[in-house]
Amino acid sequence: MSKVERDEALAELRKELMRLKSQVKTGLTPDNPSRINHIQKSIAQILTVKEELE
């Protein structure tokens, strides 16, 4: 995965995480509540790879 692809994936995941968290705060139940945890782990993995390569 190239640097550009990682940055794009990171931005997209953060945007989706923000959307899901706002649903929870407004009282709505997300379609898949475990998706929040999965997205957080994916973000952490991308950031870890990014730090290792820099």
N, CA, C and O atoms as a printed pandas DataFrame, in Angstrom:
     atom_number atom_name residue_name chain_id  residue_number  x_coord  y_coord  z_coord
0              1         N          MET        A               1    0.851   -1.170    0.000
1              2        CA          MET        A               1    0.000    0.000    0.000
2              3         C          MET        A               1    0.897    1.234    0.000
3              4         O          MET        A               1    1.775    1.370    0.852
4              5         N          SER        A               2    0.678    2.114   -0.939
5              6        CA          SER        A               2    1.518    3.304   -1.044
6              7         C          SER        A               2    1.114    4.355   -0.016
7              8         O          SER        A               2    0.070    4.252    0.628
8              9         N          LYS        A               3    1.956    5.356    0.120
9             10        CA          LYS        A               3    1.691    6.427    1.090
10            11         C          LYS        A               3    0.381    7.134    0.779
11            12         O          LYS        A               3   -0.381    7.452    1.692
12            13         N          VAL        A               4    0.114    7.379   -0.479
13            14        CA          VAL        A               4   -1.115    8.065   -0.878
14            15         C          VAL        A               4   -2.336    7.205   -0.544
15            16         O          VAL        A               4   -3.339    7.708   -0.038
16            17         N          GLU        A               5   -2.244    5.911   -0.831
17            18        CA          GLU        A               5   -3.348    5.004   -0.532
18            19         C          GLU        A               5   -3.610    4.936    0.960
19            20         O          GLU        A               5   -4.764    4.916    1.389
20            21         N          ARG        A               6   -2.529    4.901    1.768
21            22        CA          ARG        A               6   -2.692    4.875    3.231
22            23         C          ARG        A               6   -3.372    6.135    3.720
23            24         O          ARG        A               6   -4.279    6.077    4.550
24            25         N          ASP        A               7   -2.935    7.284    3.204
25            26        CA          ASP        A               7   -3.529    8.549    3.629
26            27         C          ASP        A               7   -5.004    8.629    3.244
27            28         O          ASP        A               7   -5.824    9.122    4.019
28            29         N          GLU        A               8   -5.341    8.148    2.053
29            30        CA          GLU        A               8   -6.742    8.156    1.622
30            31         C          GLU        A               8   -7.586    7.218    2.482
31            32         O          GLU        A               8   -8.692    7.571    2.890
32            33         N          ALA        A               9   -7.063    6.029    2.755
33            34        CA          ALA        A               9   -7.788    5.066    3.581
34            35         C          ALA        A               9   -7.974    5.610    4.991
35            36         O          ALA        A               9   -9.039    5.452    5.588
36            37         N          LEU        A              10   -6.944    6.248    5.517
37            38        CA          LEU        A              10   -7.015    6.820    6.853
38            39         C          LEU        A              10   -8.079    7.912    6.930
39            40         O          LEU        A              10   -8.860    7.959    7.881
40            41         N          ALA        A              11   -8.107    8.778    5.942
41            42        CA          ALA        A              11   -9.104    9.852    5.919
42            43         C          ALA        A              11  -10.514    9.287    5.813
43            44         O          ALA        A              11  -11.430    9.759    6.486
44            45         N          GLU        A              12  -10.684    8.285    4.974
45            46        CA          GLU        A              12  -12.007    7.681    4.798
46            47         C          GLU        A              12  -12.468    6.976    6.076
47            48         O          GLU        A              12  -13.628    7.097    6.470
48            49         N          LEU        A              13  -11.561    6.244    6.719
49            50        CA          LEU        A              13  -11.913    5.558    7.962
50            51         C          LEU        A              13  -12.257    6.548    9.070
51            52         O          LEU        A              13  -13.204    6.331    9.826
52            53         N          ARG        A              14  -11.502    7.622    9.166
53            54        CA          ARG        A              14  -11.791    8.631   10.187
54            55         C          ARG        A              14  -13.146    9.287    9.951
55            56         O          ARG        A              14  -13.881    9.568   10.898
56            57         N          LYS        A              15  -13.471    9.529    8.687
57            58        CA          LYS        A              15  -14.757   10.130    8.349
58            59         C          LYS        A              15  -15.908    9.190    8.736
59            60         O          LYS        A              15  -16.915    9.622    9.297
60            61         N          GLU        A              16  -15.737    7.902    8.426
61            62        CA          GLU        A              16  -16.773    6.925    8.762
62            63         C          GLU        A              16  -16.905    6.765   10.270
63            64         O          GLU        A              16  -18.015    6.634   10.786
64            65         N          LEU        A              17  -15.777    6.776   10.981
65            66        CA          LEU        A              17  -15.806    6.670   12.435
66            67         C          LEU        A              17  -16.539    7.856   13.039
67            68         O          LEU        A              17  -17.331    7.688   13.967
68            69         N          MET        A              18  -16.286    9.046   12.527
69            70        CA          MET        A              18  -16.965   10.228   13.026
70            71         C          MET        A              18  -18.477   10.126   12.788
71            72         O          MET        A              18  -19.273   10.504   13.648
72            73         N          ARG        A              19  -18.862    9.615   11.620
73            74        CA          ARG        A              19  -20.281    9.467   11.299
74            75         C          ARG        A              19  -20.951    8.473   12.249
75            76         O          ARG        A              19  -22.044    8.731   12.752
76            77         N          LEU        A              20  -20.296    7.340   12.490
77            78        CA          LEU        A              20  -20.869    6.325   13.378
78            79         C          LEU        A              20  -20.957    6.827   14.823
79            80         O          LEU        A              20  -21.947    6.577   15.510
80            81         N          LYS        A              21  -19.928    7.528   15.274
81            82        CA          LYS        A              21  -19.959    8.050   16.644
82            83         C          LYS        A              21  -21.036    9.103   16.814
83            84         O          LYS        A              21  -21.651    9.198   17.875
84            85         N          SER        A              22  -21.269    9.898   15.776
85            86        CA          SER        A              22  -22.326   10.907   15.870
86            87         C          SER        A              22  -23.694   10.233   15.903
87            88         O          SER        A              22  -24.607   10.738   16.557
88            89         N          GLN        A              23  -23.857    9.103   15.213
89            90        CA          GLN        A              23  -25.112    8.358   15.291
90            91         C          GLN        A              23  -25.369    7.874   16.710
91            92         O          GLN        A              23  -26.490    7.956   17.212
92            93         N          VAL        A              24  -24.322    7.371   17.350
93            94        CA          VAL        A              24  -24.456    6.867   18.711
94            95         C          VAL        A              24  -24.814    8.012   19.664
95            96         O          VAL        A              24  -25.669    7.846   20.534
96            97         N          LYS        A              25  -24.174    9.160   19.506
97            98        CA          LYS        A              25  -24.423   10.294   20.390
98            99         C          LYS        A              25  -25.835   10.853   20.242
99           100         O          LYS        A              25  -26.404   11.372   21.203
100          101         N          THR        A              26  -26.403   10.747   19.035
101          102        CA          THR        A              26  -27.756   11.259   18.827
102          103         C          THR        A              26  -28.815   10.242   19.211
103          104         O          THR        A              26  -30.010   10.527   19.128
104          105         N          GLY        A              27  -28.391    9.063   19.630
105          106        CA          GLY        A              27  -29.329    8.059   20.098
106          107         C          GLY        A              27  -29.703    7.017   19.062
107          108         O          GLY        A              27  -30.486    6.113   19.355
108          109         N          LEU        A              28  -29.167    7.121   17.873
109          110        CA          LEU        A              28  -29.443    6.125   16.844
110          111         C          LEU        A              28  -28.528    4.922   17.029
111          112         O          LEU        A              28  -27.402    5.055   17.508
112          113         N          THR        A              29  -29.009    3.772   16.654
113          114        CA          THR        A              29  -28.188    2.572   16.709
114          115         C          THR        A              29  -27.583    2.331   15.333
115          116         O          THR        A              29  -28.313    2.210   14.349
116          117         N          PRO        A              30  -26.263    2.259   15.254
117          118        CA          PRO        A              30  -25.632    1.986   13.954
118          119         C          PRO        A              30  -26.041    0.604   13.437
119          120         O          PRO        A              30  -26.419   -0.275   14.212
120          121         N          ASP        A              31  -25.961    0.428   12.127
121          122        CA          ASP        A              31  -26.309   -0.858   11.520
122          123         C          ASP        A              31  -25.474   -1.989   12.112
123          124         O          ASP        A              31  -25.981   -3.080   12.370
124          125         N          ASN        A              32  -24.202   -1.718   12.322
125          126        CA          ASN        A              32  -23.289   -2.726   12.855
126          127         C          ASN        A              32  -22.443   -2.065   13.943
127          128         O          ASN        A              32  -21.409   -1.470   13.638
128          129         N          PRO        A              33  -22.862   -2.158   15.205
129          130        CA          PRO        A              33  -22.134   -1.479   16.287
130          131         C          PRO        A              33  -20.672   -1.917   16.430
131          132         O          PRO        A              33  -19.833   -1.122   16.853
132          133         N          SER        A              34  -20.362   -3.150   16.088
133          134        CA          SER        A              34  -18.978   -3.613   16.214
134          135         C          SER        A              34  -18.086   -2.986   15.145
135          136         O          SER        A              34  -16.862   -3.091   15.225
136          137         N          ARG        A              35  -18.674   -2.347   14.161
137          138        CA          ARG        A              35  -17.907   -1.686   13.090
138          139         C          ARG        A              35  -17.044   -0.568   13.670
139          140         O          ARG        A              35  -15.956   -0.303   13.159
140          141         N          ILE        A              36  -17.515    0.093   14.730
141          142        CA          ILE        A              36  -16.742    1.174   15.354
142          143         C          ILE        A              36  -15.399    0.633   15.847
143          144         O          ILE        A              36  -14.351    1.229   15.599
144          145         N          ASN        A              37  -15.446   -0.493   16.541
145          146        CA          ASN        A              37  -14.219   -1.100   17.060
146          147         C          ASN        A              37  -13.301   -1.532   15.921
147          148         O          ASN        A              37  -12.086   -1.352   15.993
148          149         N          HIS        A              38  -13.884   -2.097   14.878
149          150        CA          HIS        A              38  -13.097   -2.543   13.721
150          151         C          HIS        A              38  -12.409   -1.347   13.046
151          152         O          HIS        A              38  -11.242   -1.439   12.666
152          153         N          ILE        A              39  -13.118   -0.244   12.900
153          154        CA          ILE        A              39  -12.547    0.947   12.267
154          155         C          ILE        A              39  -11.409    1.499   13.114
155          156         O          ILE        A              39  -10.369    1.886   12.580
156          157         N          GLN        A              40  -11.597    1.539   14.433
157          158        CA          GLN        A              40  -10.544    2.037   15.312
158          159         C          GLN        A              40   -9.284    1.190   15.196
159          160         O          GLN        A              40   -8.174    1.723   15.190
160          161         N          LYS        A              41   -9.448   -0.121   15.105
161          162        CA          LYS        A              41   -8.291   -1.004   14.959
162          163         C          LYS        A              41   -7.605   -0.788   13.615
163          164         O          LYS        A              41   -6.377   -0.800   13.529
164          165         N          SER        A              42   -8.397   -0.591   12.573
165          166        CA          SER        A              42   -7.824   -0.358   11.245
166          167         C          SER        A              42   -7.028    0.939   11.218
167          168         O          SER        A              42   -5.951    0.998   10.624
168          169         N          ILE        A              43   -7.554    1.974   11.857
169          170        CA          ILE        A              43   -6.850    3.256   11.938
170          171         C          ILE        A              43   -5.518    3.062   12.669
171          172         O          ILE        A              43   -4.483    3.565   12.233
172          173         N          ALA        A              44   -5.558    2.333   13.777
173          174        CA          ALA        A              44   -4.336    2.088   14.543
174          175         C          ALA        A              44   -3.304    1.323   13.716
175          176         O          ALA        A              44   -2.111    1.618   13.789
176          177         N          GLN        A              45   -3.752    0.348   12.937
177          178        CA          GLN        A              45   -2.836   -0.418   12.107
178          179         C          GLN        A              45   -2.184    0.458   11.037
179          180         O          GLN        A              45   -0.982    0.361   10.792
180          181         N          ILE        A              46   -2.976    1.298   10.413
181          182        CA          ILE        A              46   -2.429    2.184    9.377
182          183         C          ILE        A              46   -1.427    3.151    9.990
183          184         O          ILE        A              46   -0.365    3.389    9.414
184          185         N          LEU        A              47   -1.751    3.712   11.150
185          186        CA          LEU        A              47   -0.830    4.649   11.797
186          187         C          LEU        A              47    0.460    3.956   12.227
187          188         O          LEU        A              47    1.535    4.551   12.157
188          189         N          THR        A              48    0.361    2.706   12.671
189          190        CA          THR        A              48    1.550    1.948   13.061
190          191         C          THR        A              48    2.460    1.721   11.863
191          192         O          THR        A              48    3.671    1.923   11.955
192          193         N          VAL        A              49    1.891    1.308   10.755
193          194        CA          VAL        A              49    2.682    1.092    9.540
194          195         C          VAL        A              49    3.316    2.400    9.084
195          196         O          VAL        A              49    4.475    2.440    8.673
196          197         N          LYS        A              50    2.534    3.457    9.165
197          198        CA          LYS        A              50    3.024    4.776    8.749
198          199         C          LYS        A              50    4.237    5.200    9.591
199          200         O          LYS        A              50    5.215    5.720    9.053
200          201         N          GLU        A              51    4.173    4.981   10.894
201          202        CA          GLU        A              51    5.286    5.331   11.781
202          203         C          GLU        A              51    6.509    4.455   11.514
203          204         O          GLU        A              51    7.639    4.941   11.557
204          205         N          GLU        A              52    6.291    3.175   11.241
205          206        CA          GLU        A              52    7.424    2.269   10.986
206          207         C          GLU        A              52    8.165    2.647    9.706
207          208         O          GLU        A              52    9.384    2.496    9.619
208          209         N          LEU        A              53    7.427    3.138    8.718
209          210        CA          LEU        A              53    8.052    3.461    7.442
210          211         C          LEU        A              53    8.708    4.827    7.424
211          212         O          LEU        A              53    9.517    5.110    6.541
212          213         N          GLU        A              54    8.382    5.664    8.366
213          214        CA          GLU        A              54    8.972    7.021    8.376
214          215         C          GLU        A              54   10.266    7.059    9.126
215          216         O          GLU        A              54   10.889    8.116    9.229
